[in-house]
Amino acid sequence: MKEIILVTGGQRSGKSSYAEKLALSYSENPIYLATSRIWDEEHRKRIERHKANRGREWTNIEEDKELSRHKVENRVVLVDCVTLWATNYFFDLDSDVEHALTALKDEFDKFTDQNARFIFVTNEIGMGEMSQNEIQRKFADLQGWLNQYIASKADKVLLMVSGIPVNIK
C-alpha cells in the first residue's frame, strides 16, 4: 500500500480540493494532517472555514512540525501543506536554510517510513518573480529544494494548473 503522491502548483490552483477528492477516492476515512500555525485573526478564520468544509469522514490532526509523532499505518493521509510545514522549521531555526532543509528531510523520511498512502500538497512559489526580500529568497530556495526532494521520493507528482491536474511523474 505504501505510496507517496505530491500535488503541487500555484496559489489557488486547486491543489487542496483535488488532493481531498483524491484521498477520499482511496479511503472512506482519510486523515487530514494540517501543518499550519495560527498567525493572526484572519488566518484563524481561514483555518476554521477549512475545518468546517471537511466532513465527518476525515480524521483531523494538527501538527506543525513533527509529523512522525503520528502513527498512520495502513491509512490514507493528506498533508496540507508542505509550504506551511517548511515555514515552521525555517522560522524556528532562524532562517537557516541548510539546517531547516536537513531537519525537514529527516522528518519527511521518518514519517513516510510508515506503510501508508501519503498525499502531500505543496506550492510552487519559485514560479513567480524573484523577490527583492532576502528572507523571501531564502525561503523560496528552501521550498524549491524540499519540493525536489519530496518529488524524488514520490511515486506520483501532479501539477495543478487552473484546477486541472497535469501528470508529471
C-alpha positions as CSV (number, residue, x, y, z in Angstrom):
1,M,0.0,0.0,0.0
2,K,2.9,2.4,0.6
3,E,2.7,5.3,-1.9
4,I,3.8,8.9,-1.9
5,I,1.9,11.4,-4.1
6,L,2.9,15.1,-4.4
7,V,0.3,17.6,-5.6
8,T,2.0,20.9,-6.4
9,G,1.0,24.2,-8.1
10,G,0.5,27.9,-7.6
11,Q,-1.7,29.6,-5.1
12,R,-5.5,28.9,-5.7
13,S,-4.6,26.4,-8.4
14,G,-7.0,23.8,-6.9
15,K,-4.3,21.7,-5.1
16,S,-6.1,21.2,-1.8
17,S,-9.5,20.4,-3.2
18,Y,-8.0,18.0,-5.7
19,A,-5.9,16.3,-3.0
20,E,-9.0,16.0,-0.7
21,K,-11.0,14.3,-3.5
22,L,-8.1,12.0,-4.3
23,A,-7.8,11.0,-0.6
24,L,-11.5,10.3,-0.4
25,S,-11.3,8.1,-3.5
26,Y,-8.8,5.9,-1.7
27,S,-10.5,5.8,1.8
28,E,-13.8,6.5,3.4
29,N,-12.0,7.8,6.5
30,P,-8.7,9.5,5.5
31,I,-6.5,11.5,7.8
32,Y,-6.2,15.3,7.2
33,L,-2.9,16.4,8.7
34,A,-2.8,20.2,8.8
35,T,0.5,21.8,9.3
36,S,-0.4,25.5,9.7
37,R,0.2,27.6,12.8
38,I,-2.3,30.4,13.5
39,W,-0.6,33.7,12.7
40,D,-3.4,36.2,13.1
41,E,-7.2,36.5,13.4
42,E,-7.8,36.4,9.6
43,H,-5.7,33.2,9.4
44,R,-7.6,31.6,12.3
45,K,-10.9,32.3,10.5
46,R,-9.5,30.8,7.3
47,I,-8.4,27.6,9.2
48,E,-11.9,27.4,10.8
49,R,-13.5,27.7,7.4
50,H,-11.3,24.8,6.1
51,K,-12.2,22.6,9.0
52,A,-15.9,23.4,8.6
53,N,-15.8,22.4,4.9
54,R,-14.4,19.0,5.7
55,G,-16.9,16.4,6.6
56,R,-17.1,13.9,9.5
57,E,-15.3,11.3,7.3
58,W,-12.0,13.0,8.0
59,T,-9.7,12.3,11.0
60,N,-8.3,15.7,11.6
61,I,-4.8,16.1,13.1
62,E,-3.0,19.4,13.6
63,E,0.8,19.1,13.7
64,D,3.1,22.0,12.8
65,K,6.4,20.1,12.7
66,E,6.8,16.5,14.0
67,L,4.6,14.6,11.5
68,S,6.3,11.3,12.5
69,R,4.8,11.6,16.0
70,H,1.6,10.4,14.4
71,K,1.1,6.7,13.6
72,V,-0.7,6.4,10.3
73,E,0.0,2.8,9.3
74,N,-2.4,1.4,6.7
75,R,-4.2,4.8,6.3
76,V,-4.5,7.4,3.7
77,V,-3.1,10.7,5.0
78,L,-3.3,14.1,3.3
79,V,-0.6,16.5,4.5
80,D,-1.7,20.1,3.7
81,C,0.7,21.7,3.3
82,V,4.4,21.3,2.8
83,T,4.9,25.1,2.4
84,L,3.5,25.9,5.9
85,W,5.3,22.9,7.4
86,A,8.6,24.3,5.9
87,T,7.8,27.8,7.2
88,N,7.6,26.5,10.7
89,Y,11.1,24.9,10.6
90,F,12.5,27.9,8.7
91,F,11.4,30.5,11.3
92,D,12.1,28.2,14.3
93,L,15.7,27.7,13.0
94,D,16.3,31.4,12.5
95,S,16.0,31.3,8.7
96,D,18.9,28.9,8.4
97,V,18.1,27.2,5.1
98,E,20.6,24.4,5.4
99,H,19.6,23.4,8.9
100,A,15.9,23.7,8.1
101,L,16.3,21.6,4.9
102,T,18.2,18.8,6.8
103,A,15.6,18.7,9.5
104,L,12.7,18.7,7.1
105,K,14.2,15.8,5.0
106,D,14.9,13.8,8.2
107,E,11.3,14.3,9.4
108,F,9.9,13.5,6.0
109,D,11.9,10.3,5.8
110,K,10.8,9.2,9.4
111,F,7.2,10.0,8.7
112,T,7.0,8.3,5.3
113,D,8.8,5.2,6.6
114,Q,5.3,4.0,7.7
115,N,3.2,1.8,5.5
116,A,0.6,4.3,4.3
117,R,-0.6,6.2,1.3
118,F,0.7,9.8,1.6
119,I,-0.7,12.8,-0.3
120,F,1.4,15.9,0.2
121,V,0.2,19.3,-1.0
122,T,2.9,22.0,-1.8
123,N,3.3,25.3,-3.5
124,E,5.5,26.2,-6.5
125,I,6.5,29.6,-5.0
126,G,9.5,29.8,-7.3
127,M,7.4,30.1,-10.5
128,G,6.9,33.8,-10.0
129,E,9.2,36.7,-9.8
130,M,12.4,36.6,-7.7
131,S,11.7,38.5,-4.5
132,Q,13.8,41.6,-3.6
133,N,13.5,40.5,0.0
134,E,16.4,38.3,1.2
135,I,14.3,36.2,3.7
136,Q,11.8,35.5,1.0
137,R,14.5,34.5,-1.5
138,K,16.0,32.1,1.2
139,F,12.6,30.6,1.8
140,A,11.9,30.1,-1.9
141,D,15.2,28.3,-2.1
142,L,14.3,26.1,0.9
143,Q,10.8,25.4,-0.6
144,G,12.2,24.5,-4.0
145,W,14.8,22.1,-2.7
146,L,12.3,20.5,-0.4
147,N,9.8,20.1,-3.2
148,Q,12.6,18.5,-5.3
149,Y,13.4,16.1,-2.5
150,I,9.8,15.0,-2.0
151,A,9.3,14.7,-5.7
152,S,12.3,12.4,-6.0
153,K,10.8,10.1,-3.3
154,A,7.2,10.3,-4.7
155,D,5.6,7.6,-6.8
156,K,3.4,10.2,-8.5
157,V,3.7,14.0,-8.9
158,L,0.8,16.1,-10.2
159,L,0.9,19.8,-11.1
160,M,-2.3,21.7,-10.7
161,V,-3.0,24.3,-13.4
162,S,-6.2,26.3,-13.1
163,G,-7.9,23.4,-11.3
164,I,-6.7,20.8,-13.8
165,P,-4.2,18.1,-12.7
166,V,-1.3,17.5,-15.0
167,N,0.6,14.3,-14.5
168,I,4.3,15.0,-14.1
169,K,5.6,11.7,-12.7
